Amino acid sequence: MTEAAALFEKAMSYDKVGDNFMDVARVLRDMLDSYPDEFQKFISRSSLGRRKIYYLVEIDRAFRKLSVSKNRLMKIGWTKANILAKHIDATNAKELLELAENNSAHDLKILLAGGEPVANHHAVLHYFSPEDYQRYEKALLKYGAVRGRNGGLTNKEEALIKLIKKLT
C-alpha cells in the first residue's frame, strides 16, 4: 500500500471527531500537504463535512509547531482550538490557551475580537416543521436578518429581539 493510500484509509477510519481530533487533524494536514488529490477524494467521501475538514487542517497548522500537550488541547476541545488557530503563535500561546480554558467558545470569539462578553446570556435551540421554519425565516428577514452566502441567516438574534419588541 502506498503512503497516499495508507493516509487515505486512516483518514476514512475517522467518521467522527471527538477526543482524537488532533490525530485526525494531523492525518488530514499530512494528506493535504503531500497528496492533495487524495485529500480532495477524502472530502468527497467523508462524513465529516468539508468545512470541518478544513478547520481541522488549520488546527494542525497552528498547533503542530507549538509545544502544547495533546491532553490540554483535548480538554479545550476542537471548537475552541479552531477559534484559537487564527490567532495563536508562540508569543501568545500561554495567554490564549488560558483564555480558552476559562471561557465558552462563544465568549472566546468575542474576547478575541476585542469585545466584552455579556454575563448570563442564554442560548436557545428551536425545532421547526418545514412550514413553520419558512414563517420564522420570513419574519426574521423582515426584521433585519440577512441571508448569508451558504443560505443561512445572520443577525438572527437582533432581528428576533426587534420582532419581540414590536409585539410587546
Beta strands, then each sheet from edge to edge (+ up, - down):
strand 1: 146-147
strand 2: 153-154
sheet 1: 1+ 2-
end
